[in-house]
Amino acid sequence: MGINLRADKNLQNMKKIHFSYVPAAIVALLLCGGCKKDSGSPGAAGSGYYMRFKAGGVQKEFLQNAFGNFNRQQSSSTANYASTFGATKEQFEAKKDNMTLVLVTNGQNMQNLGYTNYTTTAPGFKKGYIVQGAYYDEAGVFYMSWSDDYAAVLPAGVENNMKLTITAATSTELKGVFSGVLYNSDYSKKLVITDGDFYLKVQ
């Protein structure tokens, strides 16, 4: 699954762009998780907020740092809007057992529209500027999805199949569903995410 040096350099540059969204989202989850561990803390275990999904067929349920934000304009000089969603298994562990989803669109993020990271004409679905899943497994292995925009420089056979739908968004809570195909850093491991849904506190 090798790629040539020029393509590899292009891919590294693209990774820098995409990875810039992910660490910030993870750090935000931990910071907003706060120093309180009581069940009444927003986004904490026992609060009712969660992110659930199957990773390779194994059920996961993350109850800590269950936060998100919706439809934030990235700057006054751009028409891009971003939303992030995530949760962790442990309150203060950033590099194990956590899932972060990132959505960036040209124009406002919409509810009840299926955003994809691949070009589609399916009714009710639309390709987003960025639709990305990022996951640390229980061993700390990092997985991420890739858009079909990068098909020319990705190894042959890499699937672009991330889907995200925001089903409800208020000033305090977010709900949605997701699924996708993620890969580790050298594309030697593929991880299929299914049956994903979340109920998160707005941070």
ChimeraX attribute file (.defattr): number of C-alpha atoms within 10 A of each C-alpha:
attribute: neighborCount
match mode: 1-to-1
recipient: residues
	/A:1	10
	/A:2	12
	/A:3	14
	/A:4	9
	/A:5	9
	/A:6	10
	/A:7	16
	/A:8	15
	/A:9	13
	/A:10	13
	/A:11	17
	/A:12	13
	/A:13	12
	/A:14	15
	/A:15	13
	/A:16	10
	/A:17	11
	/A:18	17
	/A:19	14
	/A:20	11
	/A:21	20
	/A:22	21
	/A:23	14
	/A:24	11
	/A:25	22
	/A:26	25
	/A:27	12
	/A:28	17
	/A:29	28
	/A:30	21
	/A:31	13
	/A:32	17
	/A:33	23
	/A:34	15
	/A:35	11
	/A:36	11
	/A:37	14
	/A:38	11
	/A:39	13
	/A:40	12
	/A:41	16
	/A:42	24
	/A:43	30
	/A:44	27
	/A:45	22
	/A:46	15
	/A:47	17
	/A:48	15
	/A:49	23
	/A:50	26
	/A:51	28
	/A:52	20
	/A:53	21
	/A:54	17
	/A:55	20
	/A:56	12
	/A:57	12
	/A:58	9
	/A:59	13
	/A:60	17
	/A:61	18
	/A:62	23
	/A:63	26
	/A:64	30
	/A:65	33
	/A:66	34
	/A:67	32
	/A:68	29
	/A:69	22
	/A:70	23
	/A:71	19
	/A:72	14
	/A:73	19
	/A:74	13
	/A:75	9
	/A:76	7
	/A:77	7
	/A:78	10
	/A:79	12
	/A:80	18
	/A:81	19
	/A:82	22
	/A:83	21
	/A:84	24
	/A:85	28
	/A:86	31
	/A:87	33
	/A:88	32
	/A:89	22
	/A:90	18
	/A:91	23
	/A:92	16
	/A:93	13
	/A:94	19
	/A:95	17
	/A:96	18
	/A:97	21
	/A:98	29
	/A:99	27
	/A:100	25
	/A:101	25
	/A:102	21
	/A:103	25
	/A:104	23
	/A:105	21
	/A:106	14
	/A:107	14
	/A:108	16
	/A:109	21
	/A:110	16
	/A:111	16
	/A:112	16
	/A:113	15
	/A:114	22
	/A:115	28
	/A:116	27
	/A:117	25
	/A:118	20
	/A:119	16
	/A:120	12
	/A:121	8
	/A:122	8
	/A:123	8
	/A:124	11
	/A:125	17
	/A:126	18
	/A:127	18
	/A:128	21
	/A:129	20
	/A:130	21
	/A:131	25
	/A:132	29
	/A:133	27
	/A:134	25
	/A:135	27
	/A:136	19
	/A:137	16
	/A:138	12
	/A:139	9
	/A:140	13
	/A:141	15
	/A:142	19
	/A:143	21
	/A:144	24
	/A:145	25
	/A:146	27
	/A:147	22
	/A:148	17
	/A:149	13
	/A:150	15
	/A:151	14
	/A:152	11
	/A:153	19
	/A:154	21
	/A:155	17
	/A:156	11
	/A:157	9
	/A:158	19
	/A:159	19
	/A:160	20
	/A:161	21
	/A:162	25
	/A:163	24
	/A:164	26
	/A:165	21
	/A:166	22
	/A:167	17
	/A:168	13
	/A:169	20
	/A:170	11
	/A:171	10
	/A:172	11
	/A:173	17
	/A:174	21
	/A:175	21
	/A:176	20
	/A:177	20
	/A:178	22
	/A:179	21
	/A:180	25
	/A:181	23
	/A:182	27
	/A:183	21
	/A:184	17
	/A:185	12
	/A:186	10
	/A:187	16
	/A:188	8
	/A:189	11
	/A:190	16
	/A:191	18
	/A:192	15
	/A:193	22
	/A:194	20
	/A:195	14
	/A:196	20
	/A:197	21
	/A:198	25
	/A:199	26
	/A:200	28
	/A:201	25
	/A:202	20
	/A:203	19
